[in-house]
Amino acid sequence: MSASLRARPLFGGAISLELPDSYLDASDLRQIPDNQEVFLSSTSDTAVVLEVLGMVEDGSASTDLWEAIKFHFSSIAHDNASLQSTILNPSPSLPSPIPSGPSPISSPTTPTPLTLYGTQIIHKFSHNPSGLPRPGHEADQPDKVWIGVALWRIWLEDSASERKKKADVVLSVNVNLSSEEGRGEEERQIVQSWFERAVGSLRILDWGLFGDVE
């Protein structure tokens, strides 16, 4: 079953991204951080998040996009208090890194995305910050959650004016493979199919979304 997608204007129209018709804008339900756009499935607990983050410059993540997207996957695992995380797709950077470097600020284009898939073991609804069940939920079994992550690196420079823009745009989606209805794998197949189309649809329309950095 293929989901029907439609373009959504995000961050005030600065980014266009195609998402399923049935997904609800979470900002209509609760307050969302200014650097995020969050959409929720109307039929499952699947959520998709688009974030504008500072460009990761730790270690080789500054020059190797595969290391950068692994960093963001690990950050999601940390935020989820994941007990275990596994990357499913092999590194596309072998035998050499996927280079990351600046482009001219005068003629920016939406960069080519990189995608990673993995799983995380999470007490999705009952964890405390340690990742273990909170008091009163000790018998709860952790959930196996499938995670899709896509990364667009924004790195623009102008040597004449010394202007620079550096950011990582990260799209992530999660599917609970341990759903009580037993349809986790079916949901994963549907979500991965539209997620890949969504990744290919993202366009940056207003580069003013990304502030200049020192």
Disulfide bonds with the S-S distance in Angstrom:
none
